[in-house]
């Protein structure tokens, strides 16, 4: 379609420079300006540090978006982490104060589980940092229309997460004791 030889196309694909006339023929075929084509060819030849492969297990963990929103942001996860660690400190301190040995065991176990939840949230934050998932979420927010994320959906999201955490803690304590 361009009228260019196979060798010229191969040189272009390999990243070598071609004449301005060849670029004009190619741009006319693609119906774009020559300058735009030249910039795209230049960008194609330069390696970028912005692209790296995200493992499948990370994509599966990150792909779940609940309650019609873009997911929890970094400050939200830091808040949940602080809440879990704070609850763990209070529960472990309470286990030293109570008189009953069985109550102390239950409080200590729940405190340990809360600390474990805080640690898992911290790991989630570090995974998002390592694979730059915060920027990907911001980019999709810019590309997609704004979602209806009001106080009700935020409260529902937090209530769900804390409810699952408390329910999981109760079930684990019931299984242990």
Secondary structure, 3 states (H helix, E strand, C coil): CCCCCHHHHHHHHHCCCCCHHHHHHHHHHHCCCHHHHHHHHHHHHCCCCCCCCCCHHHHHHHCCCCCCCCCCCHHHHHHHHHHHHHHHHHHHHHHHHCCCHHHHHHHHHHHHHHHHHHHHHHHHHHHHHHCCHHHHHHHHHHHCCCCCCCHHHHHHHHHHHHHHHHHHHHHHHHHHC
